[in-house]
Amino acid sequence: MLGGHFPIRDLLTADECRELGLTTNGFRYRKGRELVEVRAVATGERRAPEAGEWYLSGAIVEAYRTKHALPMGCVYPIARLVVMRRVERWEVITA
Protein backbone atom coordinates (compact mmCIF):
# COMPACT_ATOMS: atom_id res chain seq x y z
CA MET A 1 0.00 0.00 0.00
CA LEU A 2 2.95 2.33 0.25
CA GLY A 3 3.19 4.77 -2.60
CA GLY A 4 -0.53 4.95 -3.40
CA HIS A 5 -3.16 7.47 -2.45
CA PHE A 6 -6.63 6.36 -1.49
CA PRO A 7 -10.09 7.97 -1.19
CA ILE A 8 -11.39 8.88 2.24
CA ARG A 9 -14.84 7.67 3.31
CA ASP A 10 -15.50 10.04 6.21
CA LEU A 11 -15.90 13.80 6.09
CA LEU A 12 -13.08 15.85 7.57
CA THR A 13 -13.61 17.48 10.93
CA ALA A 14 -13.32 21.24 11.32
CA ASP A 15 -9.97 20.72 13.08
CA GLU A 16 -8.63 18.59 10.21
CA CYS A 17 -9.72 21.22 7.67
CA ARG A 18 -7.98 23.91 9.71
CA GLU A 19 -4.76 21.84 9.99
CA LEU A 20 -4.72 21.27 6.22
CA GLY A 21 -5.59 24.91 5.47
CA LEU A 22 -8.89 24.02 3.80
CA THR A 23 -12.40 25.38 3.64
CA THR A 24 -15.42 23.28 2.76
CA ASN A 25 -19.08 23.49 1.90
CA GLY A 26 -19.56 19.96 3.24
CA PHE A 27 -18.94 18.24 -0.09
CA ARG A 28 -15.93 19.88 -1.72
CA TYR A 29 -12.71 21.21 -0.30
CA ARG A 30 -10.83 24.37 -1.25
CA LYS A 31 -7.33 25.57 -0.53
CA GLY A 32 -7.63 29.28 -1.14
CA ARG A 33 -9.65 29.57 -4.36
CA GLU A 34 -8.51 26.23 -5.78
CA LEU A 35 -10.68 23.09 -5.62
CA VAL A 36 -8.66 20.23 -4.16
CA GLU A 37 -9.17 16.63 -3.16
CA VAL A 38 -8.22 15.11 0.18
CA ARG A 39 -6.86 11.56 0.04
CA ALA A 40 -4.98 9.26 2.37
CA VAL A 41 -1.53 7.72 2.13
CA ALA A 42 -0.08 4.90 4.21
CA THR A 43 2.47 5.91 6.82
CA GLY A 44 4.14 2.48 6.78
CA GLU A 45 2.94 1.76 10.30
CA ARG A 46 0.64 -1.25 10.98
CA ARG A 47 -1.22 -1.49 14.29
CA ALA A 48 -4.61 -1.05 15.94
CA PRO A 49 -5.82 2.51 15.18
CA GLU A 50 -6.53 4.84 18.07
CA ALA A 51 -9.73 6.90 18.35
CA GLY A 52 -9.92 9.56 15.64
CA GLU A 53 -7.04 8.10 13.64
CA TRP A 54 -7.21 7.27 9.92
CA TYR A 55 -6.54 3.74 8.67
CA LEU A 56 -6.74 1.87 5.35
CA SER A 57 -9.02 -1.09 4.76
CA GLY A 58 -11.02 -2.98 2.15
CA ALA A 59 -10.59 -5.09 -0.99
CA ILE A 60 -10.82 -1.78 -2.83
CA VAL A 61 -8.68 0.21 -0.41
CA GLU A 62 -10.23 3.28 1.19
CA ALA A 63 -9.43 5.33 4.29
CA TYR A 64 -11.66 5.43 7.36
CA ARG A 65 -11.50 7.35 10.64
CA THR A 66 -11.94 5.30 13.80
CA LYS A 67 -14.67 6.48 16.12
CA HIS A 68 -13.25 4.48 19.04
CA ALA A 69 -9.92 2.80 19.65
CA LEU A 70 -9.91 -0.66 18.07
CA PRO A 71 -8.83 -3.78 20.01
CA MET A 72 -5.11 -4.63 19.90
CA GLY A 73 -5.74 -7.64 17.62
CA CYS A 74 -7.16 -5.41 14.86
CA VAL A 75 -4.09 -4.49 12.83
CA TYR A 76 -4.50 -2.05 9.94
CA PRO A 77 -2.18 0.20 7.92
CA ILE A 78 -2.25 3.66 9.53
CA ALA A 79 -2.87 6.56 7.15
CA ARG A 80 -2.34 10.29 7.03
CA LEU A 81 -4.26 12.85 5.00
CA VAL A 82 -2.80 14.66 2.00
CA VAL A 83 -4.22 17.47 -0.14
CA MET A 84 -4.07 16.88 -3.89
CA ARG A 85 -4.83 19.04 -6.89
CA ARG A 86 -5.58 17.98 -10.42
CA VAL A 87 -2.82 18.81 -12.87
CA GLU A 88 -3.71 18.39 -16.51
CA ARG A 89 -1.03 17.53 -19.01
CA TRP A 90 -0.79 16.66 -22.66
CA GLU A 91 0.72 13.40 -23.87
CA VAL A 92 1.63 12.31 -27.40
CA ILE A 93 -0.52 9.30 -28.36
CA THR A 94 0.55 9.04 -32.01
CA ALA A 95 3.98 9.67 -33.44
N, C-alpha and C positions, 0 to 999 in steps of 0.2 A: 504493500500500500504506500510505501514511501515514494515520493515523486509525483503523485497524482493530487488532484484537487477534486473535492466531492461536494455535492449539494447539501445544504443544511435543511432539516425538516422541522425546525422550531423557529419561531420569530425571535429576533434579537431583543434583549431587554434594553431599557433606556440606558443603563450603565454601559452595556456592551457597545451601543451606538456611540455614546460619548467617548469611550476609549478608542474606538476606531475612527472618530472624527466624522461620523455620518449623521444625516437626518433621514427621516422616513415618514411616509404617509401611511404606514402599516403594511404596504405591499411591495414598494420599491424603495431602494436606498440611494442616497445621493451623497457625494463627497464634493462639497461646494455646489457647483451647478451641474456637475457631471453625473449621469446615471451610472451606478456601479453594481456589481454583484458580490455578495458575500458567500464565500465557500470555505471549506475546511480542508486542512492538510494534516497528515499524521505527524506527530512529534517524534516517533520512533519508540515511544514508551508504551508498554503493554501492562495493564493492571486493572483493578476494579476502579471505575470512575467515582470520584467524590461528588457530593451534591453540587449541582450547578455547573459541572464540568462537561465539556463536549467529548464525545467518543464516536468511533466509526463502527458501523454494523450493517449486516444485510448481504444477501447474495448479489444484489445491485447496491454497492456501497453508498451509504448516505450518513450524514452526521446528525447526531441527536444530543440534546442536553439532558443530563440526569436531573430528575426532580429530587431524588433522595440518593444518598450514598448506596451503592450496590454492594452485595455481600462479597467477601474476599475471593470466593471461588469464581466470580464472574469477571473474566479477564477480557478486556477489549483494547484495541489501539486507541490511545488518547489523541485528541485532535486539538488544533488551535485554529482560530478564524483568520482568514485573509481577505482583503478587499481586492477585487479584480475589475479591470475595465476591458471592454472589447476594443481590440485594435484590428482594424481591417487592413489587409494587404493584398496586393496583386501577385499572382503566380502565373508563369508561362505554362500553358497546358498543351500547346502545339509548338513545334519548332520550325 
